[in-house]
Structure formats: C-alpha cells, structure tokens
Amino acid sequence: MNAVVSARGLGKRYKNTAALDNVSFEIQPGRIVGLIGPNGAGKTTALKAILGLTDFQGELSVLGLDPRKQRGKLMEQVCFIADVAVLPRWIRVREAVDFVAHVHPRFDRKKCEGFLARTKLTPDMRVKQMSKGMIVQLHLALVMAIDARLLVLDEPTLGLDILYRKQFYQNLLEDYFDENKTIIVTTHQVEEVEHILTDLMFIRDGRIVLDADMDAVGERFAEVMVGAERAAEARALKPLHERQVFGKSIFLFDGVARAQLEALGEVRRPSVSDLFVATMKGTYA
Amino acid sequence: MKTPVLNEMYWLVKREFWEHRGGFLWTPVIVGGVFVLLNLMGIVTGEIIGAQHGIHFMFNNNSLLNHPLSAEDMSKAGMMMDLVMYSTSFIISIVLGFVVFFYCLGALYDDRRDRSLLFWKSLPLSDTATVLSKVVAGTVLAPFIAAVCGVVTGIVMLLLFALTLSFHGLNVWQLLAYAHPFQVIANLIGTIPLYALWALPTTGWLLLCSAWARSKPFLWAAVLPFAVGMMLGWFNLLGTRLVGNGWYWKDVVGRILPGVFPGSWLGTGNYQNVSTGAEHSLDVLNLGNAYSVMATPGFWIGAIAGLALLAGAIWLRRWRDDT
C-alpha cells in the first residue's frame, strides 16, 4: 500500500537554526504515529510542512499530493487540530456546524450532531463562553464527522484537565480511527498516548533520532533493574541511561541481547517517557 | 443548483457577516436610530419651548394646499424629500467608511493574532476565495445594508416631519407620494459596483497590510504612506524632482486610504461636465453621472493597482507563516 506521508531530504531553516535538517521518513496507512520531541525540536515545522502551511526544501508527498501546490485538494482529505482554542471566539456552535457542512465535501452533519449531543454544548453557545475542554469537544466533533484519511493533531490536549484528555483519546479510538485512517500526534503528555500509538518517532534538533513501530521498540529497548553489586557489569554493556531507585539502578539498553540482560536482573519494557528522557539527554544543557 | 465556487463564496461572505454583524448591521441601524432620536428630541424641544412662550404655529390648510400643485411644485417637494433620504444615507455612509476601513485592516490580521487562522486553514478553502470574500463583504454587502438602513431612516424622518406638521394643522401626507424612495434606493444600490471598484486600491492596500503586519496593521497602512510622502517632500525640497508631491498625495495616498468612504470619487475633479445640463441639483447623484467617473483613466489605473495589491494579499495569506 502507498505511504500516506513520504518525506525525503526535508529541510527548513529559520534564520540561523535548522528546524528540519534533511529529514526522511514514511508513514503507512492505518497507523497512529507519535511525533515526540522537546520544545523547538521541529515537530510543529514538520506538521506545518505536511499541511502545506509552510515552504520547505526537499521532497514531500502527502496522500500522493504536493502540499505546497495542491493544498486545497489535500485539505479535503486531511484534518488537523492545532492546539486547543484555535476556534474563532465569536463563532456559535450552530454557525460552526453550518459553515463546515457547506464548505467541506466529506463532512457528515448527522454524525457531528450525534457527537455534540453527547456533550453539554448547545447550538447557540459561542466559543468565547466555553471552557478549553468544551472548545476541544466542539473541534473534535467537527473533525470526527469529516471522513478524512489523515488526521494531524498538534498538542491537542494542552491545558485540559485529565477527564477531557482521557475522553479525547477514547473518542478518537472508539468513534473515529480505523484501518483506512492515519493519525499523527505530537504531545508532551507521552504517558497518555503511549498505549494507543502504533509507531514512535523521536525528533531532536531537526533530525529524526528514532523511527520504529511499537513492537520493534519493545524488542530493541529493554530496561533492567540491577542491584548495586552487578551495576559495574551492566555499565560495561553501555546502557543508554541509568537512574537510581531505592538503592538499585535501572539501566536502559538499546539492542543488547535479551539473555544477557536477564542474567543481570528483572527485564521490563521501558515506558515511552523513560525512553524519551534517555534519548533526549542533554538537549537543554 | 449552485456551482461549488458560488456556494463557497456565499458561505465565506456569510461567515464574514456572522463575525461582523456588529459593524455591518447594527452600526448603521444604531446610527439611523440615534439620528431619528436626536431629531425627535429637537422637535419635542421646539414644541415645548414654543408652548411655554405661547407661540402656536397653526397653518391654515386651505390657503397653502387647496389648489392643485403645479408640476414644478411636485418636483420640488419630491426633491426635498429625496434629499432627506439622501442625507440620512450620507450620514450612515460616513460611518460605513470607518467600519469598512477597520474591517479591511483586521480582516487578514485578527485571525492570525488569535490563531483561529489555523482552524480556517484546516478546511478546504482556497486563499483566493477567502480574500475575495472579504472584499465582497466589505464593499458589496456592507454598503448594501447601509443603503437600505439609510433610506429606511430617511423614510422614518419624513413620517416624523409629516406627523409634526399635521399637529400644526398642515396636512402634508399626500405630498409623501411625490418622494421617490425606490429611486433613491436604486440609485444608492446602483452605485455599489462603482463604489467597490473605486475602493479597490484602498481595500487592496488595507488587506495587504492586514496580511503583512506582524503587529499594528494600522501603523503600516496609515503611517507608511505618510512617511513616504514626507520623504518625497523633503527630496523635492532639496531640488530633486523624482515624483511630484501633488501627484503622490492625490493619486496615491488619496486613493489607498479614503477610497472606502462612499462618494469619495466626488470632488476629485472628475465632475467638470456634470453641472451643465443637470436638470435638478440631485442629478449629481444619479447613476449616469456617478458612473461618468469611470471614463477617467485614473479610475481604471486605480482598480488595476488595487487588484495587484489584492494579489499580494492573497500570496501573503497563503505563505505568511507566523502562528
């Protein structure tokens, strides 16, 4: 099957810094990809390039289209939620639904009204009267009613309380995602998305430092809890990262044989956030 | 069956109306209402002061209107009443000028500032259609509403005057039939295409500044042309004759800033031929005369320059990346 997004030699410079530095990757259909990186790593630039919101060097094809030249056509198949609270403050729920229904060929009004019925939103409510959580509910209802092939989420749950955050991803999984759709999500709240991701991409200083599906991540990386007496032995295997918990050391290894690690202590699959911290060590130093 | 392009434009303009209902609809309604109210207060004041001083105007209906009106009288009465409707429209149109000016200045700026641009850009809308919808909303829809409000205000004023006179024994109700409200409306609305074309350099310039500015679009739009003018004046003072001061102020600044004020094409020297042969003085407002400004090359040069500025605004709308 054709890749949904395929980038080759993608680059973008802002004055002296490279926001994207010769990046290449492919995203297959039916995946949920987490694009994760520290502030200023180039996540948003990558998303903007995919959405045709910014110019760039290199080759990029999204659903077989060039986002620079065929943006109008592309946006019929691509949806995005950029941050919370980008809905215009003056608009009413009724107006937003009306407008999208009439300008978007793939919007299903019935579906949208069904999603809205599950919230406390009323047709006459204006965005400026809503809490951040309600704005996201409205935005999500609009977006989930669009039969798009690619959904791009840029920090979609920033500033929401945990109830809204959990509900957001639950809705996406239950009512939206299927094998024909692809989701790209950037977030700092890694713990919340790690169980729904199928693929993981780490980005740092404009480069992709990790690009793997979750199964491969589980095979490649391992975390071992080692007592103080065998710590030196573990260090000899060149761990990515080491941290201390209750007098024991937890080592994170990349590509070390499982049998070797099991001899040292209890082996676990590392969480995405531990992996992230280990990979991004020294970013802000 | 609407074509997709027209359908898109219809909803884009409707969106502008939703967002700017206050400026486009309520402002002319309120200005008209306040104007009527002020007149009413004036009439009431006059009545009370008159009554306190024991002055009673009582017309003898028979002496004034008992003979059939001559054609000239009818024409004069009609003209006076049309004038009332034009003058209320004129007041509203000045306010409209300000509304459209600031509307254009914010049209491509406000949604970048509050980042709602990202929502609009997530929909399959072309930037060309988006920018053009703002031109249509500002220079077709807004003046249309203003014209209707202006004439309705004028009619309310006429009824108010007629009512007041009838309290003084002067029955002028039948005179109202000589007014031409539909002709006035047709004249005002018929001028809208002229207005939209004449305003193009201004709408283009304001939208360009609106799409360009990272902050304070007003400064770009207003201060820049004045600063350039000052520099020109200074250079010319030093003896260089690069560009004439007069030409710059009249044909550049005079077209890119006040063009959104309806009737700003009057008094630009485009009307030399009007006074001759105008049957009554309001003919200056008649469509044929208004459109005679189209015979001047400056009109079309301005329109083309305006389109170029709009093209710049569309390009900036597509590629400006600062959210």
HADDOCK unambig.tbl for C-alpha pairs under 7 A between the chains (distance, minus, plus):
assign (segid A and resid 53 and name CA) (segid B and resid 319 and name CA) 6.80 0.50 0.50
assign (segid A and resid 53 and name CA) (segid B and resid 321 and name CA) 6.92 0.50 0.50
assign (segid A and resid 54 and name CA) (segid B and resid 319 and name CA) 6.33 0.50 0.50
assign (segid A and resid 54 and name CA) (segid B and resid 321 and name CA) 6.22 0.50 0.50
assign (segid A and resid 72 and name CA) (segid B and resid 124 and name CA) 5.07 0.50 0.50
assign (segid A and resid 72 and name CA) (segid B and resid 125 and name CA) 6.13 0.50 0.50
assign (segid A and resid 72 and name CA) (segid B and resid 126 and name CA) 5.87 0.50 0.50
assign (segid A and resid 73 and name CA) (segid B and resid 124 and name CA) 6.82 0.50 0.50
assign (segid A and resid 75 and name CA) (segid B and resid 122 and name CA) 6.51 0.50 0.50
assign (segid A and resid 75 and name CA) (segid B and resid 123 and name CA) 6.03 0.50 0.50
assign (segid A and resid 75 and name CA) (segid B and resid 124 and name CA) 4.79 0.50 0.50
assign (segid A and resid 76 and name CA) (segid B and resid 124 and name CA) 5.39 0.50 0.50
assign (segid A and resid 79 and name CA) (segid B and resid 122 and name CA) 6.00 0.50 0.50
assign (segid A and resid 80 and name CA) (segid B and resid 122 and name CA) 5.95 0.50 0.50
assign (segid A and resid 82 and name CA) (segid B and resid 118 and name CA) 6.73 0.50 0.50
assign (segid A and resid 86 and name CA) (segid B and resid 115 and name CA) 5.46 0.50 0.50
assign (segid A and resid 86 and name CA) (segid B and resid 116 and name CA) 4.39 0.50 0.50
assign (segid A and resid 86 and name CA) (segid B and resid 118 and name CA) 6.49 0.50 0.50
assign (segid A and resid 86 and name CA) (segid B and resid 119 and name CA) 6.02 0.50 0.50
assign (segid A and resid 87 and name CA) (segid B and resid 116 and name CA) 5.20 0.50 0.50
assign (segid A and resid 87 and name CA) (segid B and resid 119 and name CA) 5.92 0.50 0.50
assign (segid A and resid 88 and name CA) (segid B and resid 116 and name CA) 5.01 0.50 0.50
assign (segid A and resid 90 and name CA) (segid B and resid 19 and name CA) 6.33 0.50 0.50
assign (segid A and resid 99 and name CA) (segid B and resid 11 and name CA) 6.60 0.50 0.50
assign (segid A and resid 103 and name CA) (segid B and resid 8 and name CA) 5.97 0.50 0.50
assign (segid A and resid 104 and name CA) (segid B and resid 123 and name CA) 6.86 0.50 0.50
assign (segid A and resid 104 and name CA) (segid B and resid 124 and name CA) 6.52 0.50 0.50
